[in-house]
Amino acid sequence: MKKILVLLSAMMLSFVFVANAQQDKAFVPGDDGYAVFVSVSDDSHTSSSLKFYNNSTKSIKVCVSVYNERGIKVGSDCYSVYGAAEHGYHSESTATLYKNSPSGTTSGCETKRIKIDSVEVLN
């Protein structure tokens, strides 16, 4: 029984680390404690579907990059994300990031990590 619990704990812990590799968080400039989160909600060889959560009331421009298992950047772009209606709420939006194929192949394009490169306030 103890071995099973240890195994289950290890599996859950590894799942958390894998999931965290495909999400990132950055604070919104000028809005103390409020942040934008981005995660990969669906992934293919040619694109990644991104989901943004913004709990700031400010509309922002978010630039992100995605990396494959070798740490090579396979795509990057910038997106406008609306602010929340008021503090205590959040806005949600989705976008598609189109990826470059390293060395012109279709392998090695799977997203293993996403990074927010910059956040800029629009309003």
Salt bridges, closest charged atoms under 4 A:
ASP31 OD1 - HIS87 NE2 3.83
ASP43 OD1 - LYS99 NZ 2.74
GLU92 OE2 - HIS90 NE2 2.91
GLU110 OE2 - HIS45 ND1 3.22
ASP117 OD1 - LYS115 NZ 3.38
